[in-house]
Amino acid sequence: MARLVQCGLSISQSQYQRIKALAQQQSKPQAYVVRGLIDIALPFAENGHRLNFARLLTILEFSSLALDTLIAKLAPEDSDRLLD
């Protein structure tokens, strides 16, 4: 396991509540959730991209819809099982 560095980090009450709720939902420690969020967002920022989560979710939803449509057309007899 990577050696962790202790650092001070202040967040708003709203951010804390959101992180706490997500950690409880995933049954993980809050620090684990924060590290995961950093691992996801930091590469985008390092490469000069702005983080537009609404756009990212739209792309993911569109990709999922496109995949569902392809499976339904190419393998209609297996589509229910494959999509599950």
C-alpha positions, 0 to 999 in steps of 0.5 A: 500500500502506498504511504499516505501523507497527512495534510490539513484540508478545510472544506465547507460544511456542505462538502463535508456532509456530501462526503460523509453521506457518500462514505456511508452509502459506500460503507467506506471511510471518508478519507477513502472517498476523498482520495478516490475523488482526487484520483478521478478529478486530478488527472483532468486538472493536470491536463488542463481540462475544466471539470464539467460533471454535467457534460461528463454525465451526459456523455456517460448516459449517451454512451450507455444508451448507444450501447443498449441500442446496439445490443438490442439490435444486434442480439435481441434474443439476449438483450435482456440478459446482456443489459442486466 
